[in-house]
Amino acid sequence: MSQIQITDLSFRYNTGCEWIFNHTSFNLDTDWKLGFIGRNGKGKTTFLQLLLGKYEYSGKIKANVSFEYFPYLFNEKQTALYAVRESIAPFSKWEKEMEELLLSGTEEDLMHYGEILELYMAHDGFQINQLIEKEIGKLNLPSEILEQPVSTLSPGEQTKLKLAALFLRKNTFLLIDEPTNHLDMEGRRQLADYLNQKHGFILVSHDRTFLDRCIDHVLSINRTTIEVQKGNYSSWKENKDKTDQFELEKNANLKKDIRRLEEAAKRGLGWADKVEKSKIGNHSADRGFIGAQAARMMQRAKNIEKRREEAVQEKKGLLQDVEEALPLKINILPSSKKRLLTVQNITCSFGDRIILSDFSMELNQGERVAIKGKNGCGKSTLIKLLLGEVKPQNGTIWMANDLRLSYVSQDTSFLKGTLRTFAEMHGLDETLLKTVLFQLDFPREHLDHPMEY
């Protein structure tokens, strides 16, 4: 167990945008199962890239472990076993070198052979195949999958293999960025149970149930602060809600106090002026007493004003991390047809593998349909059929002639350049696009950044 120390960290992209991190300091334990949460665009993936040394920054990041990042690429032409082995350590390279050195037999080569053998054994080279088989079993993957080419495996199966490989590496702290994108509900449960048995990772996810099953600490990027708490997502959320409610109530009370003090200060100044003016032409009264009374009233008004200013300053320190959700209205293009879509007796297959068989459905105006099922059951295939990207072997698809489809892909790597360029390419109103993004909690200052950031 050791510490990852973040000291006075500051970073921003070289596009002249605002600071992502500005003189930020906190410590993490390498034994934690740490959930990393925060709104999109707040810097979660950026922080992981800083740990990996991908960007220059000011401040210090100190750790005595190496960082490994998920997701990463497999060679899809290799078998799963070979891809996993080589992700853990260069076993094939070491094995080839040791064989050549033994054949050479010189004293120098035999010494070099011993050095490589030590590395090989330190990474469990002699039993690595058995360890891999045991590890993927914890993720409910059959051992037969290891003999298949990576290209034949589903994205969910590849996700599990890659994570198993990472956890078999030595002296590493894992940075796991959104691992559930390609997993069905059962796959998410299996992965959560697997991660719950591990330690030494940062997990970025927006899936609250998934986080609750497998983390013991939370690193939260809030609107203006960064905090570390012990517990899972639900305990963090409960604490956050209590803090927000306390600050909202305190803010409301301070606003009332400020209004009351402002009115009291005005009355006090008015009374002081009246008393002071009463000295003019008043020869019978004690003018010294009147002056002293006016001075006391003036001082009282100043004290009230000082209290009001203190309340204003206290109020400024509140609500900085309270999130506000703006209302969002989606304008659906109207259709003249009550029935929008009919899929009838569809059959779709790839090679010998049948994905959908005799499948039918209907969609009418006002209905909302969730497509639910295990990985590989045909959810994405159905979407591609509706988009016309895949043709069925049998059956028909009918759509209302005035129906326009919008598709949102999980893959956003194609988004590059500015929002203005994107709007021009797709015939969109730039102002309206930015307004909708702002309502989706995009900070205004991010709307003019290149989308790849």
TIMARDREN-325815 format. One line per 5 residues: number of its first residue (from 1); their letters; for each residue z, y, x of C-alpha. Coordinates in steps of 0.001 Angstrom, whole numbers, always signed. Layout:
TIMARDREN-325815
NUM	a	Z:Y:X; ...
end
This chain:
TIMARDREN-325815
1	msqiq	+0:+0:+0; -983:+3429:+1344; -1931:+6905:+196; -5225:+8668:-409; -4341:+12277:+307
6	itdls	-6436:+15099:-1151; -5424:+18408:+418; -6833:+21842:-434; -10167:+20324:-1516; -12904:+22810:-2398
11	frynt	-16499:+21994:-3273; -19484:+23411:-5083; -23170:+22574:-5017; -25453:+24734:-2892; -27113:+26188:-5983
16	gcewi	-24666:+29084:-6128; -22811:+27627:-9126; -19068:+27805:-9732; -16540:+25695:-7865; -16230:+22087:-9018
21	fnhts	-12969:+21802:-7065; -11130:+24843:-5776; -8133:+24375:-3430; -7184:+21125:-5196; -4428:+18859:-3864
26	fnldt	-2988:+15550:-5097; -2127:+12061:-3792; -3251:+8634:-5005; -1856:+5197:-4193; -4308:+2543:-2981
31	dwklg	-2428:-54:-5038; -3060:+1710:-8358; -5396:+709:-11157; -6447:+4290:-11774; -8375:+5500:-14807
36	figrn	-10357:+8680:-14112; -10965:+10734:-17256; -12382:+14117:-18176; -15219:+15733:-20074; -18803:+15269:-18880
41	gkgkt	-19706:+17764:-16164; -16128:+18240:-14962; -16742:+16531:-11602; -15705:+12871:-11925; -18781:+11358:-10263
46	tflql	-18876:+14281:-7810; -15325:+13447:-6708; -16309:+9816:-6116; -19266:+10977:-4005; -16923:+13203:-1979
51	llgky	-14693:+10190:-1254; -17808:+8362:-54; -18649:+11260:+2283; -21938:+12067:+528; -21331:+15845:+444
56	eysgk	-19797:+18399:+2765; -16576:+20008:+1535; -13665:+22088:+2738; -10124:+20748:+2839; -9051:+17208:+3750
61	ikanv	-9499:+13719:+2329; -7330:+11247:+4245; -7351:+7481:+3636; -7026:+4316:+5726; -9265:+2222:+3448
66	sfeyf	-13032:+2218:+3086; -14525:+3223:-253; -17110:+1117:-2097; -19092:+2388:-5079; -20318:+739:-8267
71	pylfn	-23110:+695:-9407; -25308:-267:-6459; -28623:-2090:-6061; -29213:-5838:-5671; -32432:-7203:-4201
76	ekqta	-33896:-8627:-7416; -36126:-11113:-5550; -33125:-12937:-4065; -31026:-15577:-5748; -27761:-14328:-7214
81	lyavr	-25722:-16247:-4613; -27612:-14747:-1681; -27401:-11237:-3184; -23649:-11519:-3747; -23018:-12983:-262
86	esiap	-24946:-10215:+1470; -23143:-7584:-652; -19829:-8815:+709; -20798:-9070:+4398; -23919:-9873:+6507
91	fskwe	-23200:-13611:+6518; -26834:-14706:+7001; -27245:-12387:+9971; -24028:-13645:+11575; -24980:-17292:+10964
96	kemee	-28391:-16816:+12567; -26919:-14996:+15582; -24253:-17659:+16114; -26869:-20417:+15993; -29018:-18648:+18590
101	lllsg	-26047:-17938:+20861; -24944:-21593:+20792; -28448:-22705:+21721; -28471:-20270:+24635; -25161:-21602:+25936
106	teedl	-24602:-18958:+28648; -21048:-17831:+29284; -21838:-14301:+28092; -23508:-15574:+24894; -20602:-17922:+24178
111	mhyge	-18182:-14994:+24455; -20364:-13008:+22020; -20458:-16079:+19766; -16645:-16049:+19656; -16599:-12371:+18650
116	ilely	-19021:-12959:+15750; -17123:-16099:+14722; -13921:-14044:+14430; -15728:-11594:+12135; -17203:-14439:+10124
121	mahdg	-13816:-16084:+9640; -12085:-12765:+8874; -14498:-12376:+5937; -13913:-15980:+4740; -17397:-17028:+5792
126	fqinq	-16737:-20790:+5751; -15534:-20783:+2146; -17360:-17753:+795; -19590:-19756:-1573; -16559:-21375:-3195
131	lieke	-14771:-18020:-3422; -17807:-16460:-5123; -18016:-19314:-7635; -14309:-18985:-8400; -14534:-15179:-8736
136	igkln	-17456:-15151:-11173; -15644:-17796:-13205; -12927:-15199:-13844; -15679:-13127:-15481; -16832:-16051:-17650
141	lpsei	-20064:-16531:-15715; -21250:-20140:-15159; -21755:-21296:-11564; -25378:-22201:-12376; -26200:-18520:-12563
146	leqpv	-25876:-18256:-8774; -29086:-20252:-8276; -31149:-17927:-10475; -33173:-14964:-9139; -31400:-11678:-9824
151	stlsp	-34476:-10442:-11730; -33948:-13105:-14428; -30372:-12025:-15164; -29371:-9586:-17903; -27987:-6159:-16905
156	geqtk	-24558:-7302:-18133; -24642:-10399:-15930; -25702:-8309:-12946; -22812:-5905:-13614; -20289:-8736:-13468
161	lklaa	-21808:-10196:-10276; -21754:-6840:-8504; -18106:-6212:-9387; -17129:-9731:-8277; -18838:-9064:-4916
166	lflrk	-16988:-5765:-4475; -13595:-7324:-5104; -14309:-10000:-2475; -14801:-7355:+226; -11949:-6789:+2653
171	ntfll	-9751:-3657:+2893; -11701:-1674:+321; -10812:+745:-2459; -13342:+517:-5279; -14918:+3474:-7058
176	idept	-16170:+2040:-10359; -18368:+4443:-12322; -19041:+3537:-15985; -19256:-274:-15641; -19504:-965:-19403
181	nhldm	-22932:+580:-20079; -24689:-2792:-20319; -21854:-4891:-21727; -21295:-6005:-25320; -17833:-5909:-26884
186	egrrq	-16886:-9379:-25665; -18202:-8557:-22172; -16067:-5396:-22119; -12992:-7380:-23079; -13681:-9931:-20338
191	ladyl	-14227:-7224:-17723; -11082:-5355:-18794; -8998:-8533:-18466; -10566:-9156:-15046; -9789:-5627:-13806
196	nqkhg	-6248:-5888:-15153; -5655:-8699:-12617; -6870:-6479:-9755; -5577:-3369:-8033; -6936:-710:-5743
201	filvs	-9636:+1047:-7748; -10648:+4216:-9551; -12339:+3512:-12875; -14465:+6151:-14617; -14978:+5355:-18294
206	hdrtf	-15125:+7039:-21697; -14124:+3815:-23462; -10476:+4377:-24440; -9821:+791:-25509; -11315:-508:-22255
211	ldrci	-9124:+1847:-20192; -5977:+856:-22063; -6532:-2818:-21215; -6807:-2437:-17443; -5245:+726:-15912
216	dhvls	-1705:+1702:-14920; -2286:+5341:-13870; -4479:+8205:-15086; -6231:+10891:-13053; -7287:+13586:-15505
221	inrtt	-9606:+16539:-14923; -8593:+19019:-17605; -10153:+22385:-18445; -8346:+24205:-15624; -6060:+21661:-13916
226	ievqk	-6026:+18162:-12417; -3069:+15880:-13089; -1942:+12374:-12181; +237:+10385:-14593; +1671:+6889:-14718
231	gnyss	+546:+4858:-17741; -2660:+4079:-19601; -5006:+6265:-21630; -2917:+6108:-24815; +299:+7228:-23081
236	wkenk	-1612:+10034:-21337; -3152:+11121:-24669; +229:+11097:-26389; +1705:+13303:-23657; -1344:+15594:-23751
241	dktdq	-1132:+15992:-27540; +2582:+16820:-27345; +1972:+19394:-24611; -935:+20945:-26519; +1085:+21116:-29754
246	felek	+4062:+22681:-27938; +1802:+25305:-26367; +24:+26033:-29661; +3371:+26583:-31415; +4722:+28658:-28546
251	nanlk	+1516:+30695:-28495; +1808:+31403:-32232; +5461:+32469:-31839; +4637:+34707:-28873; +1847:+36383:-30852
256	kdirr	+4364:+37170:-33603; +6874:+38462:-31018; +4207:+40641:-29397; +3260:+42226:-32741; +6938:+42769:-33625
261	leeaa	+7710:+44296:-30221; +4647:+46559:-30392; +5804:+47907:-33758; +9391:+48331:-32487; +8158:+50172:-29386
266	krglg	+6071:+52551:-31513; +9042:+53263:-33792; +11330:+53825:-30809; +8905:+56282:-29190; +8480:+58081:-32519
271	wadkv	+12241:+58432:-33017; +12706:+59679:-29450; +10040:+62350:-29974; +11656:+63472:-33247; +15118:+63709:-31687
276	ekski	+13755:+65617:-28685; +11923:+68067:-30956; +15116:+68638:-33002; +16585:+70517:-29987; +14054:+73311:-30394
281	gnhsa	+15621:+76220:-32300; +18810:+74260:-32912; +21613:+76486:-31578; +24451:+74959:-33561; +24119:+71339:-32387
286	drgfi	+25055:+69964:-28994; +21673:+70082:-27286; +22969:+67903:-24415; +24001:+65168:-26847; +20618:+65299:-28557
291	gaqaa	+18837:+65041:-25201; +20941:+62049:-24156; +20233:+60344:-27495; +16487:+60915:-27049; +16654:+59512:-23502
296	rmmqr	+18449:+56356:-24749; +15794:+55859:-27426; +13041:+56364:-24856; +14648:+53803:-22516; +15020:+51358:-25380
301	aknie	+11315:+51753:-26181; +10453:+51116:-22533; +12622:+47977:-22507; +10858:+46723:-25637; +7483:+47432:-24014
306	krree	+8572:+45515:-20917; +9565:+42516:-23050; +6224:+42739:-24839; +4371:+42688:-21517; +6387:+39661:-20362
311	avqek	+5467:+37882:-23606; +1800:+38743:-23039; +1919:+37314:-19509; +3672:+34162:-20744; +1016:+33776:-23428
316	kgllq	-1729:+33954:-20766; -318:+30812:-19148; -683:+28800:-22353; -3605:+26879:-23885; -5540:+26669:-20604
321	dveea	-6047:+22904:-21006; -6294:+22759:-24804; -9710:+21375:-25729; -11474:+22899:-28717; -14190:+20985:-30543
326	lplki	-16808:+23245:-32112; -18528:+22110:-35326; -21943:+20539:-34772; -24624:+20280:-37411; -27631:+18034:-36847
331	nilps	-30692:+18988:-38849; -32556:+15841:-39841; -36232:+16262:-40677; -36613:+15523:-44388; -38881:+12738:-45636
336	skkrl	-40595:+12498:-48986; -39920:+8759:-49088; -36687:+7145:-50228; -37409:+4056:-48121; -37855:+5003:-44462
341	ltvqn	-38293:+1658:-42700; -38997:-1982:-43482; -38980:-4791:-40918; -40169:-8085:-42376; -40033:-11572:-40818
346	itcsf	-40343:-10346:-37227; -40576:-12856:-34396; -40543:-11640:-30807; -40365:-13689:-27623; -40825:-13326:-23890
351	gdrii	-42343:-16457:-22425; -40434:-19440:-23774; -37421:-17323:-24711; -37268:-16303:-28369; -35422:-12992:-28754
356	lsdfs	-35826:-12355:-32500; -36828:-14947:-35058; -37756:-14263:-38698; -35780:-10992:-38600; -35888:-8570:-41554
361	melnq	-34172:-5278:-42405; -34617:-2160:-44520; -33457:+1428:-44020; -33260:+4042:-46777; -32484:+7755:-46709
366	gerva	-28838:+8545:-46047; -28058:+5180:-44458; -26665:+4756:-40949; -27039:+1420:-39181; -25188:+126:-36106
371	ikgkn	-26949:-2587:-34092; -24235:-4909:-32843; -24417:-8153:-30885; -23969:-9922:-27564; -25995:-9098:-24472
376	gcgks	-29450:-10636:-24711; -29422:-11065:-28497; -32270:-8566:-29025; -30712:-5143:-29661; -32872:-3284:-27121
381	tlikl	-35894:-5377:-28084; -35526:-4236:-31700; -35453:-592:-30591; -38576:-1134:-28476; -40312:-2779:-31452
386	llgev	-39574:+256:-33612; -40827:+2583:-30863; -44021:+534:-30510; -43313:-317:-26874; -43221:-4056:-27689
391	kpqng	-45473:-5909:-30132; -44141:-8767:-32297; -45785:-12184:-32340; -45307:-12397:-36126; -44159:-10163:-38958
396	tiwma	-44700:-6540:-39916; -43035:-3163:-39381; -43593:-416:-41940; -42425:+3214:-41545; -42752:+6228:-43842
401	ndlrl	-45823:+8197:-42740; -43817:+11427:-42284; -41037:+9734:-40274; -40518:+10918:-36690; -38387:+8842:-34333
406	syvsq	-36051:+10284:-31697; -34853:+8007:-28910; -31951:+8532:-26500; -32023:+6214:-23481; -29014:+5116:-21426
411	dtsfl	-31044:+5945:-18315; -30979:+9682:-17549; -32408:+9498:-14012; -35659:+11101:-15236; -33885:+14384:-16084
416	kgtlr	-34771:+16848:-13335; -35322:+20605:-13135; -33958:+23281:-15442; -33339:+23234:-19169; -35993:+25913:-19532
421	tfaem	-38625:+23643:-17958; -37440:+20715:-20090; -37652:+22819:-23268; -41168:+24015:-22421; -42365:+20443:-21707
426	hglde	-41059:+19154:-25038; -41852:+22167:-27223; -38188:+23014:-27846; -36508:+26342:-28539; -34540:+26995:-25324
431	tllkt	-31898:+29134:-27041; -31306:+26539:-29753; -31161:+23745:-27137; -28519:+25603:-25133; -26544:+26405:-28295
436	vlfql	-26378:+22709:-29233; -25372:+21744:-25683; -22617:+24380:-25720; -21325:+22903:-28984; -21302:+19524:-27215
441	dfpre	-18836:+21078:-24722; -21261:+21903:-21911; -19760:+24868:-20026; -22043:+27912:-20327; -22285:+28221:-16551
446	hldhp	-23717:+24660:-16330; -26624:+25348:-18669; -28706:+27018:-15959; -28113:+24352:-13299; -30697:+21756:-12318
451	mey	-30181:+18770:-14626; -29917:+16283:-11757; -26554:+17850:-10846
end
